[in-house]
Amino acid sequence: MAKNSSAADRRKAAREKARQIAENDAKREKKARTILFGSVGVVVIAFAAVVGFLIFQSLQPVAGPRNYAEGTLTVAKDGDELKAYTAPGIEDPGENPPPPIAESPLGSDAAVVTVYFDFQCPACKAFEDTHGTTLNKLVEDGKIALQYAPVAFLDNASGGNKFSTRAANAAACIADSGQVDAYREFVVSMFAQQPEEGGEGMEDDQLISIAEEAGVDVSAAVAPEDSDASDVRSCITEQAFAKSVEKETQTAFDDRGLSGTPRVLINGQETESYREEDPEAFPLELLRAIGEK
């Protein structure tokens, strides 16, 4: 009888121990779930906060350089000097609107020529080599207003140093300083010395040197927002307008129908005449646009 009682006590003690173990395991599991779910909740909240911040940031306006209007610098002759002209919005922009046509002193007989380009683009260099002199002469003669629309989508073709963005930023720095004529010479010089596609893009000191050779005063004041840059030189080295370049490039592709460079428009209408084998086709179209043919 005593043996049976002892065995019963042992079974009872074993069950109690098992119950306590199960109870402790349940408590640990509950605690672990609480910690896990709490951690997941914190991560989810943090992730949502980061995403929200990024979305908020993406919706904020990005300041571009002075003298640019929607990513373009419009240059026209006013008397004996070249000036930059800002542009009003288009009342009926259509599906893929070009940059707004500039108000200039040239009158209704003049044409507005818009050229999208990437400083790393070989086809853009070919366009500049073939037609740049004609465009510049028509600007000098007061026959056209020329819209420079630099974009940067070929950063991966410059050995990893983001030459397209940095070159477009340098142009923006020059525009912000108000050196319009030097801006034009800078564009010409940059294409004349274009790095090989897929090779190493220019470094900052090369960009600054080309700017100086083009007549840019690199000590001229600039005033980019959200940057400590105070002159053209520091604006180039600090890439003060890189965000603006990125934004305007994306806008050109998303909202203005850009699919590649060069892209050329005459009075807002896209033209392909510069692609024809006849090198006179594009100049003839320009002359027709200004009423001389």
C-alpha positions in Angstrom: 0.0 0.0 0.0 2.9 2.3 0.9 4.6 1.4 -2.4 1.4 2.2 -4.4 1.1 5.5 -2.6 4.8 6.4 -3.3 4.3 5.6 -7.0 1.2 7.7 -7.1 3.1 10.6 -5.5 5.9 10.3 -8.0 3.4 10.4 -10.9 1.7 13.3 -9.4 5.0 15.1 -8.9 6.0 14.4 -12.4 2.7 15.7 -13.8 3.1 18.8 -11.7 6.6 19.3 -13.0 5.5 18.8 -16.6 2.7 21.3 -16.1 5.1 23.8 -14.7 7.5 23.2 -17.6 4.7 23.6 -20.1 3.5 26.8 -18.3 7.0 28.2 -18.3 7.4 27.4 -22.0 4.1 29.0 -22.8 5.2 32.2 -20.9 8.5 32.3 -22.8 6.7 31.8 -26.1 4.2 34.5 -25.3 7.1 36.9 -24.3 9.0 36.0 -27.4 6.0 36.7 -29.6 5.4 40.0 -27.9 9.0 41.0 -28.5 8.9 39.7 -32.1 5.7 41.5 -33.0 6.8 44.6 -31.1 10.1 44.6 -33.1 8.3 44.0 -36.4 5.9 46.8 -35.5 8.8 49.1 -34.9 10.5 48.1 -38.2 7.2 48.6 -40.1 6.7 52.0 -38.5 10.3 53.0 -39.2 10.0 51.7 -42.8 6.8 53.6 -43.3 8.4 56.7 -41.9 11.4 56.4 -44.3 9.1 55.8 -47.3 6.9 58.7 -46.3 9.9 60.9 -45.9 11.3 59.9 -49.3 7.9 60.5 -51.0 7.6 63.9 -49.2 11.1 64.7 -50.4 10.4 63.7 -54.0 7.3 66.0 -54.0 9.3 69.0 -52.9 10.4 71.5 -55.6 14.0 71.3 -56.5 15.6 74.7 -57.2 17.3 75.0 -60.6 19.8 77.6 -61.7 18.8 81.2 -62.4 18.1 81.8 -66.1 16.8 78.3 -66.6 13.1 77.7 -67.2 11.9 74.1 -66.9 15.4 72.8 -67.4 16.3 75.0 -70.4 18.4 78.1 -71.0 16.9 80.2 -73.8 19.4 82.5 -75.5 18.6 85.3 -78.0 20.3 88.4 -79.3 19.2 91.7 -77.8 20.9 94.6 -79.5 24.6 93.7 -79.4 24.6 91.1 -76.7 23.1 87.7 -75.9 20.7 87.5 -73.1 18.8 84.7 -71.4 15.0 84.7 -71.5 12.7 82.9 -69.1 9.6 81.4 -70.6 5.9 81.3 -69.8 3.9 78.1 -69.6 2.1 76.7 -72.6 -1.7 77.1 -72.4 -2.4 73.8 -74.3 0.7 71.7 -73.8 -0.6 68.5 -75.5 0.4 65.0 -74.6 4.2 65.5 -74.8 4.8 69.2 -74.4 8.2 70.7 -75.3 9.8 73.3 -73.1 7.8 76.6 -73.1 8.6 78.9 -76.0 10.5 81.9 -74.9 9.5 85.5 -74.9 12.2 87.3 -76.7 12.8 90.6 -78.5 13.2 88.9 -81.9 9.6 89.3 -83.2 7.2 86.9 -84.8 9.5 86.1 -87.8 12.1 84.5 -85.6 12.1 80.8 -84.7 12.8 79.1 -81.4 15.0 76.0 -81.7 15.2 73.6 -78.8 18.0 71.1 -78.5 18.0 68.3 -75.9 21.5 66.9 -75.4 23.7 64.8 -73.1 27.3 65.9 -72.9 28.3 62.2 -73.1 26.2 61.5 -76.2 28.2 60.8 -79.4 25.2 61.6 -81.6 24.9 65.0 -79.8 28.5 65.7 -80.6 27.9 64.8 -84.3 24.9 67.2 -84.3 27.0 70.0 -82.8 29.9 69.3 -85.2 27.5 69.4 -88.2 25.0 72.1 -87.2 26.4 74.0 -84.3 28.0 76.7 -86.4 24.7 77.3 -88.3 22.7 77.6 -85.1 25.2 80.0 -83.5 25.3 82.2 -86.6 21.5 82.4 -86.6 21.5 83.3 -83.0 24.2 86.0 -83.6 22.1 87.3 -86.5 19.0 87.6 -84.3 17.2 85.1 -86.5 16.5 82.5 -83.8 16.3 82.0 -80.1 18.1 78.9 -79.0 17.0 76.7 -76.2 19.6 74.6 -74.6 18.0 71.6 -72.8 20.8 69.5 -71.2 19.9 66.2 -69.7 21.9 63.5 -68.0 21.0 59.8 -68.6 24.4 58.4 -69.7 26.2 58.4 -66.4 26.9 54.7 -66.8 28.9 55.4 -70.0 31.6 57.4 -68.2 33.6 54.9 -66.2 31.5 55.4 -63.1 32.2 59.1 -62.4 28.8 60.4 -63.5 30.2 62.6 -66.2 26.8 63.4 -67.8 25.4 64.7 -64.5 28.5 66.6 -63.5 28.8 68.2 -67.0 25.2 69.3 -67.0 25.7 70.6 -63.4 28.7 72.6 -64.6 26.5 74.2 -67.4 23.9 75.0 -64.8 26.5 76.7 -62.6 27.5 78.9 -65.5 23.9 79.7 -66.3 23.3 80.6 -62.6 26.2 83.1 -62.8 24.6 84.9 -65.7 27.4 84.3 -68.2 25.2 83.6 -71.2 27.7 84.0 -74.0 30.3 81.9 -72.1 27.6 79.2 -71.6 27.3 78.8 -75.3 31.1 78.6 -75.8 31.3 76.1 -72.9 28.8 73.8 -74.7 30.8 74.0 -77.9 34.1 73.3 -76.1 32.6 70.4 -74.1 31.5 68.6 -77.3 34.8 69.4 -79.0 36.6 67.5 -76.1 34.0 64.9 -75.4 35.4 61.8 -73.6 35.1 58.5 -75.3 31.8 56.7 -74.5 32.5 54.0 -71.9 35.8 55.6 -71.0 36.7 57.7 -68.0 34.7 60.9 -67.8 36.3 64.3 -67.1 37.2 65.2 -63.6 36.2 68.5 -61.9 39.5 70.2 -62.7 39.0 69.4 -66.4 35.5 70.8 -66.4 36.7 74.0 -64.7 39.6 74.3 -67.2 37.3 74.0 -70.2 35.0 76.6 -68.6 37.8 79.0 -68.2 39.0 78.4 -71.8 35.4 79.2 -72.9 35.6 82.6 -71.2 33.8 81.7 -68.0 34.8 83.6 -64.9 34.8 80.7 -62.4 35.0 83.1 -59.5 31.6 84.7 -60.5 29.0 84.4 -57.9 26.2 81.8 -57.8 23.4 81.3 -55.4 22.2 77.7 -55.4 19.7 76.8 -52.7 20.7 74.1 -50.1 24.4 74.4 -51.0 27.4 76.3 -49.7 28.7 76.9 -53.2 29.4 80.6 -53.7 31.0 80.8 -57.1 31.1 78.8 -60.3 34.2 76.8 -59.3 32.7 75.6 -56.0 29.3 75.0 -57.7 31.0 72.6 -60.0 33.0 70.8 -57.4 30.0 70.5 -55.0 27.6 69.5 -57.8 25.2 72.2 -56.4 22.6 71.6 -59.2 22.9 67.8 -59.5 19.5 67.2 -58.0 18.0 69.7 -60.4 19.7 68.0 -63.3 18.3 64.6 -62.2 14.8 66.1 -61.8 14.7 67.8 -65.1 16.1 64.8 -66.9 13.3 62.6 -65.4 10.7 65.2 -66.3 12.0 65.3 -69.9 11.5 61.5 -70.2 8.3 61.3 -68.2 6.4 64.4 -69.3 8.0 65.8 -72.5 8.3 62.7 -74.6 12.1 62.5 -74.6 13.3 59.0 -75.6 16.9 59.8 -76.5 19.3 62.5 -77.6 19.8 64.6 -79.6 16.2 65.8 -79.8 15.5 68.9 -81.8 12.3 71.0 -82.0 11.6 74.1 -84.2 8.9 76.3 -82.7 7.9 73.4 -80.5 7.5 70.9 -83.4 9.9 67.9 -83.4 12.1 67.7 -86.5 14.1 64.8 -87.9 15.7 66.7 -90.8 19.1 66.8 -89.1 19.2 63.0 -89.3 18.9 63.0 -93.1 22.0 62.1 -95.2 21.7 65.5 -96.9 23.5 67.9 -94.5 21.6 70.8 -96.0 18.1 69.5 -95.0 18.2 70.9 -91.5 19.6 74.3 -92.4 16.9 74.6 -95.1 14.2 73.8 -92.6 15.6 76.5 -90.3 15.5 79.0 -93.1 11.9 78.2 -94.0 11.1 78.6 -90.3 12.4 82.1 -90.3 10.8 83.0 -93.6 13.9 83.1 -95.7 13.1 80.1 -98.0 
